[in-house]
Amino acid sequence: MLQQILADMYIEPELLAELNEEQKQVLFFKMREEQIRKWRERETQLEKEEAASVKVKKVSGKCVSWMKGLDDDVWVWVMGEHHDDKPYDKICDEIMNERAALQAQREAEQLRAKKEAELEKRFSGLYLEPEQVVLSEQEVQLKARQAAALEQRRADEELKKLELEERRKAEEELRRLEQERKQQIYMSLKEVQSSKQTHDEQDKDWQQTLQKSKAADMRRRSIAKQTIEDHRRRSVKALERGRVAAMTKAFGSTNPTLPPKPKPRNTSGAISRKGGMRRSLSTSSRDHIIRWFQEEQLPLRAGFQRDQSRIAPWFHGIISREQAEALLNDGEPGLFLVRVSERIFGYVLSYRSKEGIKHLLIDASENCYMLLGDQIKFSSLSELVEYHQVEPLSSSGEEEYLLQACGQREATVDYTELFT
């Protein structure tokens, strides 16, 4: 049954309804492992095809080398671990401030050169060189020459003062523009950083969801690994118990008194399945389930004791989940029964635990019996029950055992229709 589910990657709703949470989780892991296995086979095939078609690339002379520390290992610096390291926000502000200052300084230099050229052009034509002074002829008196020289000096001083004032105003204007430009550049860089931080905050929920998904995936892997290890341990114990049971059967055993014997089976020949009953995972017909039990399970002595002399006290007929819970409701933890499923061709192990009543599906599709999702196969239902009387049913939480069989109610037998 499990192989068919993994091959089809599909499980019918009726079958899924019979599984408890643990069996559903184990089935999910099995289906996931099958998906990964198929994916790896496909990827391996694609790699082989690509390797056959792609030409061999030429070896490049380029390489990457890593800086190493005193321990001869790759040197790594983690920002914030050293006591002298600055906070990330402070480093970002300093970088943005430095970039704004450099850009504003470059723009100010360009503007200063432009202003300098304008001032040179403006005042260069106003100075008079000594050679350009036209002296009067010899008839001009000395007094006139002195007055002209004094007037020339006063004019030169006024021009120099005017030029210095103009240069001072131009320099102040350049500084003011440089500071304004620096502030503008800094604010623009700050806005870019703020928009990036806002975008990171918007992705915070997605990051948290991703982390939760990864954590859940790790938990599922841990549970699957623990389940596999438990299956391996229980398989070894099952082999040991099989050897002990074979030796006990060889030397003989006592048979307790149990419910009345059913009709004797036909022992004239080997057991074989009839072709008229087609295997199906689920069915809604009670008659089909009875026919399946009589044609396929009764020859295998399903529901009998190990010595096949009587019907086991824990065996019940086609009863519903509610009826099974009513039988187990007043019992102690460890009370159990095995019933024929009313929905599928198989059995259900119902037992009472400390948390309540649980139901585990028993797969009987391969002439053997095993809990769905388990790896240990038994030749009969009695072997499965005896094994879990000393070995726990589950590796998660508290260990649970089958301690006491839940028999039939007084004056009623619910498996009569299976043997008539």
C-alpha positions as CSV (number, residue, x, y, z in Angstrom):
1,M,0.0,0.0,0.0
2,L,2.8,2.4,0.9
3,Q,4.7,1.6,-2.3
4,Q,1.6,2.3,-4.4
5,I,1.0,5.6,-2.6
6,L,4.7,6.6,-3.2
7,A,4.5,5.5,-6.9
8,D,1.3,7.5,-7.5
9,M,2.2,10.4,-5.1
10,Y,-1.5,10.4,-4.2
11,I,-3.6,9.1,-1.2
12,E,-7.3,8.7,-1.2
13,P,-9.3,10.8,1.3
14,E,-10.9,7.8,2.9
15,L,-7.4,6.3,3.6
16,L,-6.1,9.6,4.8
17,A,-9.0,9.8,7.3
18,E,-7.9,6.6,8.9
19,L,-4.4,7.9,9.7
20,N,-3.5,9.6,13.0
21,E,-1.3,12.7,13.1
22,E,1.9,10.7,13.6
23,Q,1.2,8.4,10.6
24,K,0.3,11.4,8.5
25,Q,3.6,13.0,9.4
26,V,5.6,9.8,8.6
27,L,3.7,9.5,5.3
28,F,4.6,13.1,4.5
29,F,8.3,12.4,5.1
30,K,8.2,9.3,2.9
31,M,6.5,11.2,0.0
32,R,9.0,14.1,0.4
33,E,11.9,11.7,0.3
34,E,10.5,10.1,-2.8
35,Q,10.2,13.5,-4.5
36,I,13.8,14.4,-3.6
37,R,15.0,11.0,-4.9
38,K,13.2,11.5,-8.2
39,W,14.5,15.1,-8.5
40,R,18.1,14.0,-7.9
41,E,17.8,11.3,-10.5
42,R,16.5,13.8,-13.0
43,E,19.3,16.3,-12.1
44,T,21.9,13.6,-12.5
45,Q,20.6,12.7,-15.9
46,L,20.6,16.4,-17.0
47,E,24.2,16.8,-15.8
48,K,25.3,13.8,-17.7
49,E,23.6,15.2,-20.9
50,E,25.1,18.6,-20.4
51,A,28.5,17.2,-19.8
52,A,28.3,15.2,-23.0
53,S,27.3,18.3,-25.1
54,V,29.3,21.1,-23.5
55,K,32.9,21.5,-24.8
56,V,35.8,21.6,-22.3
57,K,36.5,25.2,-21.3
58,K,40.0,26.6,-21.5
59,V,41.9,27.0,-18.3
60,S,42.1,30.7,-17.4
61,G,45.2,32.2,-15.9
62,K,43.2,34.3,-13.5
63,C,42.9,33.3,-9.8
64,V,41.8,34.7,-6.5
65,S,44.0,34.8,-3.4
66,W,42.8,35.5,0.1
67,M,44.6,37.6,2.7
68,K,45.7,35.4,5.7
69,G,46.2,36.2,9.3
70,L,48.8,35.2,11.9
71,D,47.2,31.8,12.3
72,D,47.6,31.1,8.5
73,D,43.9,31.2,8.1
74,V,41.8,33.5,5.9
75,W,41.7,36.9,7.6
76,V,38.2,38.0,8.4
77,W,37.1,41.3,10.0
78,V,33.6,41.5,11.6
79,M,32.5,45.1,12.0
80,G,31.5,45.9,15.5
81,E,33.5,43.3,17.4
82,H,36.4,45.6,18.3
83,H,35.9,48.2,21.0
84,D,37.3,50.9,18.7
85,D,34.8,50.1,15.9
86,K,32.2,52.8,15.2
87,P,28.5,52.1,14.9
88,Y,27.1,51.4,11.4
89,D,24.9,54.5,11.4
90,K,27.9,56.8,12.4
91,I,30.1,55.3,9.7
92,C,27.4,55.9,7.1
93,D,26.9,59.5,8.2
94,E,30.7,60.1,8.1
95,I,30.9,58.6,4.6
96,M,28.0,60.7,3.3
97,N,29.3,63.8,4.9
98,E,32.7,63.3,3.3
99,R,31.2,62.6,-0.1
100,A,29.1,65.8,0.2
101,A,32.1,67.9,1.3
102,L,34.2,66.6,-1.6
103,Q,31.5,67.2,-4.2
104,A,30.7,70.7,-2.8
105,Q,34.5,71.6,-2.8
106,R,34.9,70.6,-6.4
107,E,31.9,72.7,-7.4
108,A,33.2,75.6,-5.3
109,E,36.6,75.5,-7.0
110,Q,35.0,75.6,-10.4
111,L,32.9,78.6,-9.3
112,R,35.9,80.3,-7.7
113,A,38.0,80.0,-10.9
114,K,35.1,81.5,-12.9
115,K,34.8,84.4,-10.5
116,E,38.5,85.0,-10.6
117,A,38.5,85.2,-14.3
118,E,35.7,87.7,-14.2
119,L,37.5,89.9,-11.7
120,E,40.7,89.8,-13.7
121,K,38.9,90.8,-16.7
122,R,37.1,93.6,-14.9
123,F,40.1,95.3,-13.2
124,S,42.9,94.5,-15.6
125,G,42.1,97.5,-17.8
126,L,41.9,100.0,-15.0
127,Y,45.6,100.0,-13.9
128,L,48.0,102.3,-15.5
129,E,51.5,101.3,-15.9
130,P,54.3,103.8,-15.4
131,E,55.3,103.6,-19.1
132,Q,51.7,104.6,-20.1
133,V,51.7,107.9,-18.1
134,V,51.9,110.6,-20.6
135,L,54.1,113.3,-19.2
136,S,53.7,116.8,-20.2
137,E,56.3,118.5,-22.1
138,Q,59.0,120.4,-20.6
139,E,56.8,123.5,-20.4
140,V,54.6,121.7,-17.7
141,Q,55.6,122.8,-14.4
142,L,56.8,120.5,-11.6
143,K,53.8,121.2,-9.5
144,A,51.5,119.9,-12.1
145,R,53.5,116.7,-12.4
146,Q,53.4,116.1,-8.6
147,A,49.7,116.6,-8.5
148,A,49.2,114.2,-11.3
149,A,51.3,111.6,-9.5
150,L,49.4,112.0,-6.3
151,E,46.1,111.7,-8.0
152,Q,47.3,108.5,-9.7
153,R,48.3,107.0,-6.4
154,R,44.9,107.8,-4.9
155,A,43.2,106.2,-7.9
156,D,45.3,103.1,-7.6
157,E,44.6,102.7,-3.9
158,E,40.8,103.1,-4.5
159,L,41.0,100.4,-7.2
160,K,42.9,98.0,-5.0
161,K,40.4,98.5,-2.2
162,L,37.5,98.0,-4.6
163,E,39.2,94.8,-5.9
164,L,39.8,93.4,-2.4
165,E,36.2,94.1,-1.4
166,E,34.9,92.4,-4.5
167,R,37.2,89.4,-3.9
168,R,36.1,89.2,-0.2
169,K,32.4,89.2,-1.2
170,A,33.0,86.6,-3.9
171,E,34.8,84.4,-1.5
172,E,32.0,84.7,1.1
173,E,29.5,83.9,-1.6
174,L,31.5,80.8,-2.7
175,R,31.7,79.6,0.9
176,R,28.0,80.1,1.4
177,L,27.2,78.2,-1.8
178,E,29.6,75.5,-0.9
179,Q,27.9,74.9,2.5
180,E,24.5,74.9,0.9
181,R,25.6,72.5,-1.7
182,K,27.2,70.3,0.9
183,Q,24.0,70.2,2.9
184,Q,21.9,69.4,-0.2
185,I,24.2,66.5,-1.2
186,Y,24.2,65.1,2.4
187,M,20.4,65.3,2.6
188,S,20.0,63.5,-0.8
189,L,22.3,60.7,0.4
190,K,20.4,60.5,3.7
191,E,17.1,60.1,1.8
192,V,18.6,57.3,-0.3
193,Q,19.7,55.5,2.9
194,S,16.3,56.1,4.5
195,S,14.4,54.7,1.5
196,K,16.7,51.6,1.7
197,Q,16.0,51.1,5.4
198,T,12.3,51.4,4.8
199,H,12.5,48.8,2.1
200,D,14.4,46.5,4.5
201,E,11.8,47.0,7.2
202,Q,9.1,46.0,4.7
203,D,10.9,42.8,4.0
204,K,11.3,42.0,7.7
205,D,8.0,40.0,7.8
206,W,9.2,38.0,4.8
207,Q,12.5,37.3,6.5
208,Q,10.8,36.1,9.7
209,T,8.5,33.8,7.7
210,L,11.5,32.4,5.9
211,Q,13.3,31.8,9.2
212,K,10.3,30.1,10.6
213,S,10.0,27.9,7.5
214,K,13.7,26.9,7.8
215,A,13.3,26.1,11.5
216,A,10.2,24.0,10.8
217,D,12.1,22.2,8.0
218,M,14.9,21.4,10.5
219,R,12.5,20.1,13.0
220,R,10.9,17.8,10.4
221,R,14.3,16.5,9.4
222,S,15.2,15.9,13.0
223,I,11.9,13.9,13.6
224,A,12.5,11.9,10.4
225,K,16.0,11.1,11.4
226,Q,14.9,10.0,14.9
227,T,12.1,7.9,13.4
228,I,14.6,6.1,11.1
229,E,16.9,5.4,13.9
230,D,14.0,4.1,16.0
231,H,13.0,1.8,13.1
232,R,16.5,0.5,12.8
233,R,16.7,-0.3,16.5
234,R,13.3,-1.9,16.5
235,S,14.1,-4.0,13.5
236,V,17.1,-5.5,15.3
237,K,15.0,-6.3,18.3
238,A,12.3,-7.8,16.1
239,L,14.9,-10.2,14.6
240,E,16.1,-11.1,18.1
241,R,12.5,-11.7,19.2
242,G,11.9,-13.8,16.1
243,R,14.7,-16.1,17.0
244,V,13.5,-16.5,20.5
245,A,9.9,-17.1,19.3
246,A,11.1,-19.8,16.9
247,M,13.0,-21.6,19.7
248,T,10.0,-21.3,22.0
249,K,7.7,-22.8,19.4
250,A,10.2,-25.6,18.8
251,F,10.1,-26.6,22.5
252,G,6.3,-26.1,22.8
253,S,4.2,-23.6,24.7
254,T,1.0,-23.5,26.7
255,N,-2.3,-22.2,25.3
256,P,-4.6,-20.2,27.5
257,T,-8.4,-20.5,27.3
258,L,-9.8,-17.8,25.0
259,P,-13.1,-17.2,23.0
260,P,-14.6,-20.1,21.1
261,K,-13.0,-21.5,17.9
262,P,-14.2,-20.4,14.5
263,K,-14.8,-22.6,11.5
264,P,-11.8,-24.8,10.6
265,R,-9.7,-23.6,7.7
266,N,-9.1,-25.5,4.5
267,T,-5.6,-26.9,4.6
268,S,-5.7,-28.9,1.4
269,G,-3.1,-27.0,-0.6
270,A,-1.1,-23.7,-0.7
271,I,-2.7,-20.4,0.1
272,S,-3.5,-18.3,-3.0
273,R,-5.5,-15.2,-3.7
274,K,-8.6,-15.6,-5.8
275,G,-8.8,-13.7,-9.0
276,G,-12.4,-12.6,-8.5
277,M,-11.4,-10.1,-5.7
278,R,-9.5,-7.1,-7.2
279,R,-7.2,-5.3,-4.9
280,S,-8.3,-1.7,-4.0
281,L,-7.1,0.8,-1.5
282,S,-10.6,1.8,-0.3
283,T,-14.2,0.8,-0.7
284,S,-17.5,2.0,0.7
285,S,-19.2,-1.5,0.6
286,R,-19.4,-3.6,3.8
287,D,-20.0,-6.7,1.6
288,H,-16.7,-6.1,-0.3
289,I,-14.8,-5.9,3.0
290,I,-16.3,-9.1,4.3
291,R,-15.6,-10.8,1.0
292,W,-12.0,-9.6,1.1
293,F,-11.5,-10.9,4.7
294,Q,-13.0,-14.3,3.9
295,E,-11.1,-14.8,0.6
296,E,-7.7,-13.3,1.5
297,Q,-7.3,-12.9,5.3
298,L,-9.1,-15.9,6.6
299,P,-6.7,-18.4,4.8
300,L,-3.9,-16.4,6.5
301,R,-5.5,-16.9,9.9
302,A,-5.8,-13.2,10.5
303,G,-7.1,-12.4,13.9
304,F,-6.1,-15.7,15.4
305,Q,-3.7,-16.5,18.2
306,R,-0.1,-17.4,17.3
307,D,-0.9,-21.1,17.6
308,Q,-4.0,-20.6,15.4
309,S,-6.3,-22.5,17.8
310,R,-8.6,-19.7,18.7
311,I,-9.6,-16.1,17.8
312,A,-7.4,-13.6,19.7
313,P,-9.3,-11.7,22.5
314,W,-8.2,-8.4,21.1
315,F,-9.7,-9.1,17.6
316,H,-12.9,-7.3,16.6
317,G,-15.0,-7.2,13.5
318,I,-16.1,-4.3,11.3
319,I,-16.8,-1.7,13.9
320,S,-16.6,2.1,13.6
321,R,-14.2,4.4,15.3
322,E,-16.9,5.6,17.7
323,Q,-17.8,2.0,18.7
324,A,-14.1,1.3,19.3
325,E,-13.7,4.4,21.4
326,A,-16.8,3.4,23.4
327,L,-15.2,0.0,24.2
328,L,-11.9,1.7,25.3
329,N,-13.3,4.7,27.0
330,D,-13.5,3.3,30.5
331,G,-10.2,1.4,30.4
332,E,-6.7,2.2,31.6
333,P,-3.8,3.3,29.4
334,G,-2.5,0.3,27.4
335,L,-6.0,-1.2,26.7
336,F,-6.2,-2.0,23.0
337,L,-8.1,-3.8,20.2
338,V,-7.6,-4.6,16.5
339,R,-10.6,-4.0,14.3
340,V,-11.4,-4.5,10.6
341,S,-11.6,-1.1,9.0
342,E,-15.0,-0.1,7.7
343,R,-13.5,2.0,4.9
344,I,-10.5,0.2,3.5
345,F,-9.1,-3.3,3.0
346,G,-7.0,-3.3,6.2
347,Y,-7.1,-3.1,10.0
348,V,-7.0,-0.4,12.6
349,L,-5.1,-0.7,15.9
350,S,-7.1,1.4,18.5
351,Y,-5.6,1.8,21.9
352,R,-5.9,4.1,25.0
353,S,-3.0,6.3,26.0
354,K,-2.5,8.9,28.6
355,E,-3.6,11.6,26.1
356,G,-6.7,9.8,25.0
357,I,-7.7,7.1,22.4
358,K,-5.5,6.8,19.3
359,H,-6.0,4.9,16.1
360,L,-3.2,3.5,13.9
361,L,-3.8,2.0,10.4
362,I,-2.4,-1.5,9.7
363,D,-1.3,-2.2,6.1
364,A,-2.2,-5.7,5.0
365,S,-1.6,-5.4,1.3
366,E,1.5,-7.5,0.8
367,N,0.7,-10.7,2.6
368,C,2.2,-9.2,5.7
369,Y,1.2,-6.7,8.4
370,M,2.8,-3.4,9.3
371,L,1.8,-0.1,10.8
372,L,1.5,2.4,7.9
373,G,4.8,4.4,7.8
374,D,6.7,1.7,9.8
375,Q,9.4,-0.5,8.3
376,I,8.9,-3.6,10.4
377,K,6.8,-6.3,8.7
378,F,5.1,-9.2,10.5
379,S,3.7,-12.4,9.2
380,S,0.5,-12.2,11.3
381,L,-1.5,-9.7,13.4
382,S,-0.6,-11.7,16.6
383,E,3.2,-11.1,16.0
384,L,2.6,-7.4,15.5
385,V,0.6,-7.2,18.8
386,E,3.1,-9.3,20.8
387,Y,6.0,-7.2,19.5
388,H,4.4,-3.9,20.6
389,Q,3.6,-5.4,24.0
390,V,7.3,-5.0,24.8
391,E,8.4,-2.4,22.3
392,P,6.9,1.1,22.2
393,L,4.5,2.2,19.5
394,S,6.0,5.7,19.0
395,S,9.3,7.4,19.4
396,S,7.8,10.8,20.0
397,G,6.7,11.8,23.5
398,E,6.1,9.1,26.1
399,E,6.6,5.4,25.1
400,E,3.3,3.6,24.7
401,Y,2.8,-0.2,24.9
402,L,-0.1,-2.6,24.2
403,L,-0.7,-3.9,27.8
404,Q,-4.3,-5.3,28.0
405,A,-6.5,-6.7,25.3
406,C,-10.1,-5.3,25.0
407,G,-12.4,-8.2,24.4
408,Q,-16.1,-8.5,23.3
409,R,-18.9,-7.1,25.3
410,E,-21.1,-9.5,27.2
411,A,-23.4,-11.7,25.1
412,T,-22.3,-10.0,21.9
413,V,-19.7,-10.9,19.2
414,D,-19.0,-8.3,16.5
415,Y,-16.9,-10.6,14.2
416,T,-19.6,-13.2,13.5
417,E,-20.3,-12.0,9.9
418,L,-16.6,-12.4,9.0
419,F,-16.6,-16.2,9.8
420,T,-20.1,-17.2,8.5
